[in-house]
């Protein structure tokens, strides 16, 4: 079994500006800073216009606030590697792994513009392969991802308004 989340991030900007923001390493760095990650490395290669943009965010977060049943699986720090592969300015695939841990997340990000406002719809399937507690951990991961997406949306709105 797995858990699916879908979340919409709305920006008061044209699609081209939002796509450029998502391809900007400085924006991705700012998102990590705003999420108070302990350490991070961002790399961006290619171009969405050419259909080969790849964004990799390798970050380490503190496991503060994680329930004890989950903390024994992840430890005091959680290394999260997010890879986005954009085949166009409007669509990309997302893969999130926690190296060395039994789980993965995968899904898509889709940008759509209407009247000068762009909505990014992120859909992710979360799967944790741990007997008995996998479902609980999937729910916990879903909550953490939604919190991270809301933070990214706030950072993006500020980025686009400056």
C-alpha positions as CSV (number, residue, x, y, z in Angstrom):
1,X,0.0,0.0,0.0
2,X,1.1,3.6,-0.5
3,X,-0.2,7.1,0.3
4,X,-0.8,9.7,-2.4
5,X,-0.7,13.5,-1.8
6,X,-1.7,16.2,-4.3
7,X,-1.0,19.8,-3.5
8,X,-1.4,23.0,-5.5
9,X,1.1,25.9,-5.2
10,X,-0.3,29.1,-6.7
11,X,1.9,32.0,-7.9
12,X,0.8,35.4,-9.2
13,X,3.1,35.2,-12.2
14,X,3.2,33.8,-15.7
15,X,4.2,30.2,-16.3
16,X,7.5,31.2,-17.9
17,X,8.5,33.1,-14.7
18,X,7.5,30.2,-12.5
19,X,9.4,27.7,-14.7
20,X,12.5,30.0,-14.6
21,X,12.2,30.2,-10.8
22,X,12.1,26.4,-10.4
23,X,15.2,26.2,-12.6
24,X,17.1,28.8,-10.6
25,X,19.6,27.3,-8.1
26,X,19.4,30.5,-6.0
27,X,15.6,29.9,-5.5
28,X,16.2,26.2,-4.5
29,X,18.9,27.3,-2.1
30,X,16.5,29.9,-0.5
31,X,13.9,27.2,-0.1
32,X,16.4,25.0,1.8
33,X,17.4,28.0,4.0
34,X,13.7,28.8,4.7
35,X,13.1,25.2,5.7
36,X,16.0,25.4,8.1
37,X,17.7,22.3,6.7
38,X,21.1,21.4,8.4
39,X,23.0,21.0,5.2
40,X,22.2,21.0,1.5
41,X,23.6,20.8,-2.0
42,X,21.7,22.0,-5.1
43,X,22.6,21.2,-8.7
44,X,20.7,22.3,-11.8
45,X,21.6,21.1,-15.3
46,X,20.0,21.4,-18.7
47,X,17.1,23.5,-19.7
48,X,13.3,22.9,-19.5
49,X,12.9,24.5,-22.9
50,X,15.1,21.8,-24.3
51,X,13.3,19.1,-22.4
52,X,16.2,18.1,-20.3
53,X,16.2,20.1,-17.1
54,X,17.4,18.2,-14.0
55,X,17.2,19.7,-10.5
56,X,18.8,17.7,-7.6
57,X,18.4,18.8,-4.0
58,X,20.4,16.8,-1.5
59,X,19.5,17.9,2.0
60,X,19.9,16.9,5.6
61,X,17.2,17.8,8.0
62,X,17.0,17.3,11.8
63,X,14.6,14.6,12.9
64,X,13.2,16.9,15.6
65,X,9.5,16.4,16.3
66,X,9.4,12.9,14.6
67,X,7.6,10.3,16.8
68,X,9.9,7.8,18.5
69,X,8.6,4.9,16.5
70,X,9.8,6.6,13.3
71,X,12.9,8.1,14.7
72,X,14.5,4.7,15.4
73,X,14.3,4.1,11.6
74,X,15.7,7.4,10.5
75,X,18.0,8.5,13.3
76,X,18.7,12.0,14.5
77,X,19.1,13.4,10.9
78,X,17.3,12.6,7.7
79,X,19.1,12.8,4.3
80,X,16.6,13.5,1.6
81,X,17.5,13.5,-2.1
82,X,15.0,15.0,-4.5
83,X,15.5,14.8,-8.2
84,X,13.2,16.6,-10.6
85,X,13.4,15.9,-14.3
86,X,11.5,18.5,-16.4
87,X,10.7,17.4,-20.0
88,X,9.2,20.8,-20.7
89,X,8.6,24.1,-18.9
90,X,5.1,22.7,-18.0
91,X,5.8,19.2,-16.7
92,X,8.3,17.2,-14.7
93,X,8.8,14.0,-12.9
94,X,9.8,14.0,-9.2
95,X,11.7,11.2,-7.3
96,X,12.5,11.5,-3.6
97,X,14.6,9.0,-1.8
98,X,16.0,8.7,1.7
99,X,19.3,6.9,1.0
100,X,19.7,3.7,2.9
101,X,16.1,3.7,4.1
102,X,13.2,1.5,2.9
103,X,11.0,3.9,1.1
104,X,10.6,6.2,-1.9
105,X,8.4,8.9,-3.2
106,X,7.6,9.5,-6.9
107,X,5.3,11.6,-8.8
108,X,4.9,14.7,-11.0
109,X,4.8,18.5,-11.1
110,X,2.6,20.2,-13.6
111,X,2.4,24.0,-14.3
112,X,-0.7,25.6,-15.7
113,X,-1.3,29.3,-16.3
114,X,-4.7,31.0,-16.3
115,X,-5.1,34.8,-16.4
116,X,-1.5,35.5,-15.4
117,X,-1.6,33.2,-12.4
118,X,0.3,29.9,-12.5
119,X,-0.6,26.8,-10.5
120,X,1.9,24.1,-9.8
121,X,0.2,20.8,-9.0
122,X,2.5,18.3,-7.3
123,X,1.3,14.7,-7.0
124,X,3.4,12.2,-5.1
125,X,3.0,8.6,-4.1
126,X,4.7,7.7,-0.9
127,X,5.7,4.1,-0.2
128,X,7.5,2.8,2.9
129,X,8.4,-0.8,3.0
130,X,8.4,-1.5,6.7
131,X,6.0,-4.2,8.1
132,X,3.4,-3.0,10.6
133,X,4.5,0.7,10.8
134,X,4.9,1.5,7.1
135,X,1.5,3.1,6.8
136,X,2.1,5.3,9.8
137,X,5.4,6.4,8.5
138,X,3.8,7.1,5.1
139,X,1.3,9.4,6.8
140,X,4.1,11.1,8.7
141,X,6.1,11.6,5.5
142,X,3.0,13.0,3.7
143,X,2.5,15.6,6.5
144,X,6.2,16.6,6.3
145,X,6.0,16.9,2.5
146,X,2.9,19.1,2.7
147,X,4.6,21.3,5.2
148,X,7.7,21.6,2.9
149,X,5.5,22.4,-0.2
150,X,3.7,25.1,1.7
151,X,7.1,26.6,2.7
152,X,8.3,26.4,-0.9
153,X,5.1,28.2,-2.0
154,X,5.7,31.0,0.5
155,X,9.4,31.3,-0.6
156,X,8.3,31.3,-4.3
157,X,5.8,34.0,-3.8
158,X,8.4,36.2,-2.1
159,X,11.0,35.3,-4.9
160,X,8.6,36.3,-7.7
161,X,7.5,39.5,-6.0
162,X,11.1,40.9,-5.7
